[in-house]
Amino acid sequence: MTEEVREWWELTARSFQEDIDLDVGVNWTGTTTDDDLSLLPDVAGEDVLELGCGGGQCSVELAQRGANVTGLDLSAEQLSFARDLAAEHDADVEFVQGDVTDLGTFPDDAFDVAFNAYVFQWVGDLAACFREAHRVLRTDGRFVFSMPHPVYGLAEPESHRVEESYFDTGRQVTAYDDLDADMVTYRHRVSDVHNALVDAGFRVERVREPGSDDPADYEEGPWGERRPELLAKLPSTLIFEARQE
Ligand SMILES: C[S@@+](CC[C@H](N)C(=O)[O-])C[C@H]1O[C@@H](n2cnc3c(N)ncnc32)[C@H](O)[C@@H]1O
């Protein structure tokens, strides 16, 4: 399962990084490049693990804020961008190739913070990932992540009609004529994510669904989101803030 996701990222990492050309920063929502949500203040001196660091833009930002950052990703191509970015910004980040569902390279109680932005739509076995995140975090450690809100993708982009079922969860395959691999993603219900966190031993402190009902509030984001009318109707991002206990 993970292998098909890795293959996709090895194939598309270069065009992804060139197309979106993300700034260094924590892009929680995909519709703004600002860390305006202040989700991870005060990370200086903390041991931080990014679970799916991609091109390293978030890891480098947190290293610049004084955290000791480890960035983990499935894709060697993504990690190669991340290493170059860290070198360009003179940021000291350790990058490791691996799967968020098996953090066996890290000992128990190794981190104060685990986080990611827009990674869990690629992960089928969230329960395994959350168990591992719980294991490697210290007591009271923060686990913060954003992901595509599962209701947003159900609406047809032009008509805004709901064309797909919220209850059709699990593996979704999208084929592209010009690529040799299919894009495999996973749909998780909000309750599934919440309950998997609780089952892994986390205390969920906040759930956020950032957004506004005014289309004028949406700028084109780093992923080229150009649907302000739809964004003003449905939340596009789901955020969890949890604590290890
Ligand atoms: C959309 S990118 C997001 C990266 C980064 N947060 C950003 O803001 O650009 C998703 C990343 O998740 C990684 N990924 C997907 N599934 C993974 C898994 N099971 N383990 C580790 N990384 C994974 C992919 O390789 C890819 O680099």
The ligand as an ORCA input file, in Angstrom:
! r2SCAN-3c Opt
* xyz 0 1
  C       1.615     17.044     -0.016
  S       3.180     16.558      0.595
  C       3.175     17.541      2.037
  C       4.559     17.862      2.470
  C       4.721     19.088      3.301
  N       4.001     19.026      4.512
  C       4.355     20.352      2.557
  O       3.729     21.216      3.163
  O       4.681     20.484      1.396
  C       2.895     14.936      1.220
  C       4.187     14.218      1.617
  O       3.830     13.096      2.411
  C       4.736     12.060      2.134
  N       4.142     10.788      2.562
  C       2.999     10.223      2.103
  N       2.762      9.068      2.743
  C       3.766      8.896      3.629
  C       4.096      7.885      4.576
  N       3.312      6.797      4.745
  N       5.212      8.023      5.298
  C       6.039      9.118      5.132
  N       5.770     10.100      4.252
  C       4.647     10.000      3.507
  C       4.961     12.158      0.632
  O       6.138     11.507      0.225
  C       4.988     13.674      0.447
  O       6.310     14.169      0.499
*
